[in-house]
Amino acid sequence: MLQEVVIKTNANESLKPLLEVAIQNQLKALQHGIQRTKERVAEFEKRAGMSSVEFEKKLQTEEIDETIETIDWNMELAALRLLERQYQSLSEAEVGSSQWKTLPVT
């Protein structure tokens, strides 16, 4: 879905460079959030001795009980998916004719 945002200003300065920097900074923040969330997910996987895919299947089939730990793990997975979607959306944004050169998410 193509979305367009129009920004109008009476300022003499061009907003394009400011917007480009703001988007790059947000991409860096999202990338950092993705990395930190992946690290927390890996900690859950290590403690439980199972992958997140296996965890979600077992949680859905009620093979494991819902505890504070499993709720936290599930919330981290949801946060990771949200951050990745936001990163993807913002990395495809264009200001005028500039498209963002993004770093790969690790």
C-alpha positions in Angstrom: 0.0 0.0 0.0 1.5 3.3 -1.1 1.2 6.0 1.6 2.1 9.6 1.0 2.7 12.3 3.7 2.8 15.9 2.8 4.8 18.3 5.0 4.4 22.0 4.5 6.5 24.7 6.1 7.3 28.4 5.8 10.9 27.8 6.9 13.7 29.0 4.7 15.7 25.8 5.3 15.1 22.7 3.3 13.3 20.0 5.3 14.5 17.2 3.1 18.0 16.8 4.7 16.4 17.0 8.2 13.8 14.3 7.3 16.5 12.1 5.8 18.6 12.3 9.0 15.5 11.7 11.2 14.6 8.6 9.3 18.2 7.3 9.4 18.3 7.9 13.1 15.0 6.0 13.6 16.2 3.2 11.4 19.3 2.9 13.7 17.1 2.9 16.8 14.9 0.2 15.4 17.9 -1.8 14.4 19.2 -1.5 17.9 15.9 -2.6 19.3 15.7 -5.6 17.0 19.2 -6.7 18.1 18.4 -6.3 21.8 15.1 -8.2 21.4 16.8 -11.0 19.5 19.3 -11.3 22.4 16.5 -11.5 24.9 14.7 -14.2 22.8 17.9 -16.2 22.6 18.2 -16.1 26.4 14.6 -17.5 26.7 15.5 -20.2 24.2 18.6 -21.2 26.0 16.9 -21.3 29.4 14.0 -23.4 28.0 16.2 -25.6 25.8 13.9 -25.0 22.8 13.5 -22.7 19.8 10.9 -20.0 19.8 9.0 -21.8 17.0 8.8 -24.9 19.2 7.8 -22.7 22.2 4.9 -21.1 20.3 3.6 -24.4 19.1 3.7 -25.9 22.6 2.1 -22.7 24.0 -0.7 -22.9 21.4 -1.4 -26.6 22.1 -1.2 -26.0 25.8 1.7 -28.4 26.2 3.4 -25.8 28.4 1.7 -23.8 31.1 1.3 -20.0 30.9 3.7 -18.5 33.4 5.3 -15.1 33.8 8.3 -16.5 32.0 6.2 -17.7 29.0 4.2 -14.5 28.9 7.4 -12.5 28.8 8.9 -14.7 26.1 5.7 -14.4 24.0 5.7 -10.6 24.4 9.4 -10.4 23.3 8.5 -12.4 20.2 5.6 -10.0 19.5 7.8 -7.0 20.0 10.5 -8.5 17.7 7.9 -8.9 14.9 6.6 -5.4 15.4 10.1 -3.9 15.3 11.0 -5.8 12.2 7.8 -4.7 10.4 8.5 -1.1 11.4 12.1 -1.3 10.2 10.9 -2.8 6.9 8.3 -0.1 6.4 10.6 2.8 7.2 13.5 1.4 5.1 11.2 1.6 2.1 10.3 5.2 2.7 11.4 7.9 0.2 11.7 11.7 0.7 11.4 13.2 -2.7 13.6 11.1 -4.9 15.8 9.7 -2.2 15.3 6.1 -1.1 17.0 5.0 2.1 20.1 2.9 2.0 19.6 0.6 5.0 22.0 -1.6 6.8 21.0 -5.3 7.0 19.3 -6.3 10.2 21.4 -8.9 12.1 
